[in-house]
Each structure stands twice: as structure tokens, then as C-alpha cells.
Amino acid sequence: MNPQNPDLHCHSTVSDGLMCPAALVERAHANGVDLLALTDHDEIGGLDEAAQAAEAAGMRFVNGTEISVSWGDDQTVHIVGLGFDRKNAALAAGLARVRGGRDARAGRIAAELAKVGIDGAYEGALKYVGNPALVSRSHFARYIVERGFARDVKTVFDHWLAKGKPGYVSHVWAELGEAIGWIGAAGGIAVLAHPGRYRLTPAQRRELYVAFKELGGRGIEVVSGSHNADEIREFAGIAREFGFLASRASDFHGPGESFIDIGRMAQLPPDLKPVWEEWD
């Protein structure tokens, strides 16, 4: 497999994206994407629709998901699973367990936001999500923008929803080994998502890479929509050192909310082994 414009991380309305799976695929196709993975948070419910739309458009499609993982001292990291059997029972059960905590967390977020004068946040967030079990911080952010407290979603995270801010609440997600195990049991490849976004010290980052590798993690997003040129060079070096497969991903959520449009990222450094070569 030698795709010219692969994008292996994006989100639909099944989790916290703005476009339904079919519309997302259409946008990817219009942008020249020839290999796509839909990676909704802790969910695989949009894969059938996306796969059918990709087939109709003549695009290669790969099953994907992004699993929320608790790591270290109240840090959340994300593990993308790619190329798995979406009918695998172990993966489905694991994702269902992780999703089960989202609604309770949402109630706690709403309570914290009410303390700083943002009332009705839980009901407001639900307007932006089809399934209450999938409510996330992004849905709260859209409501806060709607209310006029911030100009855009990024500002909401910076001032209200990031760690240490008034609307942030800690939550226990999956363990790192569990997430990697579920993906592996379904025949997939576990990829560390957007490593540049984690607020970790250099020592903590290295600890994460070592643990991820030892537990069976195989890939890393070298190119991500949120990575600048220096970070791409940094994570390319990590891929070489640890022998990780390299992934290329936009992390697209929707127009106006994402770091970059779907399929518009930089190319991988040519000496790295791309994750998609595993599907040849």
C-alpha cells in the first residue's frame, strides 16, 4: 500500500466531531485523501457508515478508534487503534466500559462550571451530542461559545476546561495496558496519538514511550495537525529510536474547530516506516 495522502485520525458526530461519518468521508475525498481512518473517541459506531461512503468514493478505509487512557498523575493520553476487526467482542466491551464514565463526568463538569457562573452547561452540552453517553469537553466548549463566554473552542479549553481550570474534573479512564490489549486482541495496531499535546516533562514523556513499547504499542503519530515542524522532527527521532511505526493524522473535528483541515498535513519523513505498510 502506497497512499499519497493518508489521514489516520479524525472524528465524526458519533463522538465529538461536527460532521456525520459520510459527510466526513466526502470532505476527505474532496481534499485528496486516499486512505482514511475514522477514530471516534471510545466508539466504533460510525465505522460502517464511513466504510460504505469510502467504498462509494473509491477510497481505502481503515477501522479506527481513539481510546482515553489515564496515565501518571491525573494525565489523560490517547491511544489510536487502527486496522482492527470492528466485530471483536473484547474491544467492544472495553470501549463500552470507558464510555460508561462519560455521563457522570459531564455532570461533575457542569457543577464546576456553575460555580463560575456558567449555568445550564449539562443540558447545553447535550444539544451538541447525539448520545449522552458520549458527551465530552468539546460539547461543553461549544455551549460556552454559544453563550458568548468565549470566542472559540480553543479559548474555552484554555480558560475553563484544561487541567487546573475551573471546569476541569479528573476522571479514571482505561489503563494503558488495557487499551493496547483491546486493540491487539482485535488484530489492530496501537498508536500513540498527538504526543506533542501532553503536558509532560521530558522524563515523563520518555517513561510513557518506554511503557507504551513494553506493553505492545507499535506506532506514534509523528505528523499530527497539532504538531509544528520542530515537533515533527522530535517525534520522528522517537520513532527511529524506539522502532515505532509512523502515522500521519489531522485529528480533524470539523471546520473552524481543528488545527488543520482533513488531509492537509505535512508528509512523513521518508526514512520512517509508515504504519500503513503493515496492511500490505
NORCORPE-V926329 format. One record per residue. RES is the residue in three letters. PSI is psi in whole degrees, -180 to 180 (* if undefined). Layout:
BEGIN
res=RES psi=PSI
res=RES psi=PSI
END
This chain:
BEGIN
res=MET psi=127
res=ASN psi=69
res=PRO psi=148
res=GLN psi=-29
res=ASN psi=71
res=PRO psi=147
res=ASP psi=112
res=LEU psi=34
res=HIS psi=110
res=CYS psi=167
res=HIS psi=146
res=SER psi=-177
res=THR psi=-10
res=VAL psi=-26
res=SER psi=-101
res=ASP psi=22
res=GLY psi=171
res=LEU psi=-10
res=MET psi=144
res=CYS psi=161
res=PRO psi=-43
res=ALA psi=-42
res=ALA psi=-36
res=LEU psi=-44
res=VAL psi=-42
res=GLU psi=-41
res=ARG psi=-42
res=ALA psi=-45
res=HIS psi=-42
res=ALA psi=-28
res=ASN psi=7
res=GLY psi=10
res=VAL psi=130
res=ASP psi=-3
res=LEU psi=120
res=LEU psi=141
res=ALA psi=128
res=LEU psi=126
res=THR psi=63
res=ASP psi=151
res=HIS psi=118
res=ASP psi=32
res=GLU psi=145
res=ILE psi=14
res=GLY psi=-17
res=GLY psi=0
res=LEU psi=-39
res=ASP psi=-49
res=GLU psi=-44
res=ALA psi=-41
res=ALA psi=-41
res=GLN psi=-41
res=ALA psi=-39
res=ALA psi=-41
res=GLU psi=-42
res=ALA psi=-31
res=ALA psi=-5
res=GLY psi=27
res=MET psi=149
res=ARG psi=141
res=PHE psi=142
res=VAL psi=134
res=ASN psi=139
res=GLY psi=162
res=THR psi=162
res=GLU psi=115
res=ILE psi=132
res=SER psi=130
res=VAL psi=136
res=SER psi=131
res=TRP psi=134
res=GLY psi=-141
res=ASP psi=86
res=ASP psi=41
res=GLN psi=135
res=THR psi=128
res=VAL psi=164
res=HIS psi=134
res=ILE psi=121
res=VAL psi=131
res=GLY psi=133
res=LEU psi=143
res=GLY psi=30
res=PHE psi=169
res=ASP psi=112
res=ARG psi=-3
res=LYS psi=5
res=ASN psi=128
res=ALA psi=-39
res=ALA psi=-44
res=LEU psi=-46
res=ALA psi=-42
res=ALA psi=-40
res=GLY psi=-45
res=LEU psi=-39
res=ALA psi=-39
res=ARG psi=-42
res=VAL psi=-43
res=ARG psi=-29
res=GLY psi=-20
res=GLY psi=-5
res=ARG psi=-42
res=ASP psi=-42
res=ALA psi=-41
res=ARG psi=-39
res=ALA psi=-40
res=GLY psi=-39
res=ARG psi=-38
res=ILE psi=-45
res=ALA psi=-40
res=ALA psi=-40
res=GLU psi=-40
res=LEU psi=-35
res=ALA psi=-32
res=LYS psi=-24
res=VAL psi=20
res=GLY psi=8
res=ILE psi=93
res=ASP psi=163
res=GLY psi=21
res=ALA psi=-37
res=TYR psi=-50
res=GLU psi=-37
res=GLY psi=-41
res=ALA psi=-36
res=LEU psi=-21
res=LYS psi=-21
res=TYR psi=5
res=VAL psi=137
res=GLY psi=-33
res=ASN psi=116
res=PRO psi=-26
res=ALA psi=-12
res=LEU psi=12
res=VAL psi=137
res=SER psi=177
res=ARG psi=-31
res=SER psi=-37
res=HIS psi=-39
res=PHE psi=-41
res=ALA psi=-41
res=ARG psi=-38
res=TYR psi=-42
res=ILE psi=-37
res=VAL psi=-43
res=GLU psi=-40
res=ARG psi=-10
res=GLY psi=13
res=PHE psi=-18
res=ALA psi=158
res=ARG psi=-24
res=ASP psi=171
res=VAL psi=-40
res=LYS psi=-41
res=THR psi=-38
res=VAL psi=-47
res=PHE psi=-42
res=ASP psi=-34
res=HIS psi=-21
res=TRP psi=-35
res=LEU psi=-10
res=ALA psi=165
res=LYS psi=132
res=GLY psi=-5
res=LYS psi=166
res=PRO psi=-33
res=GLY psi=7
res=TYR psi=135
res=VAL psi=142
res=SER psi=156
res=HIS psi=145
res=VAL psi=116
res=TRP psi=-152
res=ALA psi=158
res=GLU psi=155
res=LEU psi=-47
res=GLY psi=-34
res=GLU psi=-50
res=ALA psi=-46
res=ILE psi=-38
res=GLY psi=-42
res=TRP psi=-43
res=ILE psi=-45
res=GLY psi=-39
res=ALA psi=-28
res=ALA psi=9
res=GLY psi=18
res=GLY psi=-179
res=ILE psi=128
res=ALA psi=128
res=VAL psi=131
res=LEU psi=118
res=ALA psi=146
res=HIS psi=66
res=PRO psi=-22
res=GLY psi=-12
res=ARG psi=-9
res=TYR psi=135
res=ARG psi=78
res=LEU psi=149
res=THR psi=163
res=PRO psi=-38
res=ALA psi=-40
res=GLN psi=-38
res=ARG psi=-45
res=ARG psi=-40
res=GLU psi=-40
res=LEU psi=-46
res=TYR psi=-44
res=VAL psi=-47
res=ALA psi=-43
res=PHE psi=-45
res=LYS psi=-47
res=GLU psi=-31
res=LEU psi=0
res=GLY psi=5
res=GLY psi=141
res=ARG psi=-17
res=GLY psi=168
res=ILE psi=141
res=GLU psi=98
res=VAL psi=-48
res=VAL psi=121
res=SER psi=155
res=GLY psi=-25
res=SER psi=0
res=HIS psi=132
res=ASN psi=-180
res=ALA psi=-40
res=ASP psi=-40
res=GLU psi=-37
res=ILE psi=-43
res=ARG psi=-41
res=GLU psi=-48
res=PHE psi=-22
res=ALA psi=-39
res=GLY psi=-38
res=ILE psi=-42
res=ALA psi=-42
res=ARG psi=-46
res=GLU psi=-44
res=PHE psi=-5
res=GLY psi=28
res=PHE psi=144
res=LEU psi=147
res=ALA psi=136
res=SER psi=157
res=ARG psi=124
res=ALA psi=142
res=SER psi=-31
res=ASP psi=40
res=PHE psi=132
res=HIS psi=-27
res=GLY psi=161
res=PRO psi=133
res=GLY psi=-8
res=GLU psi=-6
res=SER psi=158
res=PHE psi=-34
res=ILE psi=156
res=ASP psi=158
res=ILE psi=132
res=GLY psi=8
res=ARG psi=22
res=MET psi=170
res=ALA psi=162
res=GLN psi=157
res=LEU psi=148
res=PRO psi=136
res=PRO psi=-19
res=ASP psi=-8
res=LEU psi=154
res=LYS psi=115
res=PRO psi=148
res=VAL psi=-32
res=TRP psi=-15
res=GLU psi=-21
res=GLU psi=-17
res=TRP psi=2
res=ASP psi=*
END
